[in-house]
Amino acid sequence: MEHQASGAEISRAKRLHSILLFDFIVVHVFVFVIALGMTKTSLIPLMCFPLISITLLTFVLFQAKKTAKDASWFVRCHAMLAAKRARLFMTLFIVTGSFTAVMYFGGAQFGMSKITSMSLAFGLGQLPFMVALLALVVLEFDAEHQCKDGKIPKSAQSLSAKDVE
């Protein structure tokens, strides 16, 4: 849906999408690969990586809640869409991350061999997460592009209509 949005509205609406894209691409792809490469020397980068991501996702949720009181329907629609995706991603991240950590670090306590626990950790834990991450990156790029053009995605319109009532 086309909407006459000012430049200030577009930049405010685009901000949360940009933060989510930064978290998805920079943190979950680049920082994760760097942290994974450093696991032989230290687990500290691997432990800091989820904290950075959860901090960014929580920031998006709080900003979206604050933006829900905004008078601009355009900004509110995009903020609620970003919050919905941040909440979904945080839930997925915590569930699959917990499963991966339990299998990776505690697989031996369940009587599994190292290769079995690593296969479960990365096959059942991380593979679905990475597929969902790819889908969310594509959806967020589309939402940010529509935001630049002053459009509101259909999924964001229905979110906003529920919020107003």
TABELKA-V330318 format. One record per residue. D_CENTER is the distance of its C-alpha to the mean C-alpha in whole Angstrom. Layout:
BEGIN
d_center=D_CENTER
d_center=D_CENTER
END
This chain:
BEGIN
d_center=25
d_center=26
d_center=26
d_center=28
d_center=26
d_center=27
d_center=26
d_center=24
d_center=23
d_center=21
d_center=20
d_center=19
d_center=17
d_center=15
d_center=14
d_center=11
d_center=10
d_center=11
d_center=9
d_center=6
d_center=8
d_center=9
d_center=6
d_center=6
d_center=9
d_center=11
d_center=10
d_center=9
d_center=12
d_center=14
d_center=14
d_center=14
d_center=17
d_center=19
d_center=18
d_center=19
d_center=22
d_center=23
d_center=24
d_center=27
d_center=28
d_center=26
d_center=23
d_center=22
d_center=19
d_center=18
d_center=18
d_center=16
d_center=13
d_center=11
d_center=13
d_center=12
d_center=8
d_center=9
d_center=11
d_center=9
d_center=6
d_center=10
d_center=11
d_center=9
d_center=11
d_center=14
d_center=14
d_center=14
d_center=16
d_center=19
d_center=18
d_center=19
d_center=23
d_center=23
d_center=26
d_center=24
d_center=23
d_center=21
d_center=19
d_center=19
d_center=18
d_center=15
d_center=14
d_center=14
d_center=12
d_center=9
d_center=9
d_center=10
d_center=6
d_center=5
d_center=8
d_center=7
d_center=4
d_center=6
d_center=9
d_center=9
d_center=8
d_center=11
d_center=13
d_center=13
d_center=13
d_center=16
d_center=18
d_center=18
d_center=19
d_center=22
d_center=23
d_center=23
d_center=24
d_center=26
d_center=27
d_center=31
d_center=31
d_center=31
d_center=34
d_center=32
d_center=32
d_center=30
d_center=29
d_center=29
d_center=26
d_center=24
d_center=24
d_center=23
d_center=20
d_center=19
d_center=20
d_center=19
d_center=16
d_center=15
d_center=16
d_center=14
d_center=11
d_center=11
d_center=13
d_center=10
d_center=7
d_center=10
d_center=11
d_center=7
d_center=8
d_center=12
d_center=11
d_center=9
d_center=12
d_center=15
d_center=14
d_center=14
d_center=17
d_center=19
d_center=18
d_center=20
d_center=23
d_center=23
d_center=22
d_center=20
d_center=18
d_center=20
d_center=17
d_center=17
d_center=20
d_center=21
d_center=18
d_center=20
d_center=23
d_center=22
d_center=22
d_center=25
d_center=27
END
